[in-house]
Amino acid sequence: MIRTDEVIRLAMALPGTDEHDHWGHRGFRVGEHTYAVLWPVESIAILKLSQDDQHALLSMDPYTFTVDQWAEQGWTKVLLKGITSSDFADQLERAWRLVAPKSALKALDARRG
């Protein structure tokens, strides 16, 4: 299980991330592109993933990972009580990398050596 405060901390640690209002929810974007939205009342995060990643997660754990009408754009709901912090961090970074500009990608890669 990952807590909502940890989701926020992980998202804000990714280079170039800005928190913004996304239809009444906390959204996280890099540049102009949103890659994650947090619905704390429902204990859900919504991540923008590639179709391949989305399909793999839905097949692996349909309880934790679900989709709605935005599935074709890669938006994937993640039930926070069904995922470890480490696994969530991996998926969050995948979402970020999908929309991040090259300069932000280089910044993260340089930080890691």
SULGI-V823316 format. One line per field, one symbol per residue. phi: phi as a letter, one per 40 degrees, with the letter a starting at -180 (. if undefined). burial: I if it has 9 or more other C-alpha atoms within 8 Angstrom, else O. A space follows every 10 residues. Layout:
phi=???
burial=???
This chain:
phi=.bccccdccc ccccdgcbca cbfgbcbbbb gcbcbabbbc ccfbbbbcbc dccdcccccc acccbbbbcc dccgcbcbcc cbbcdcccdc cccdccccbc cdcccccccc ccg
burial=OIOIOIIOOI IIOIIOIIIO OOOOIIIIII IOOIIIIIIO OOIIIIIIII IOOIOOIIOO OIOIIIIOOO IOOIIIIIII IIIIIOOIIO IIIIIIOIII OOOIIOIIOO OOO
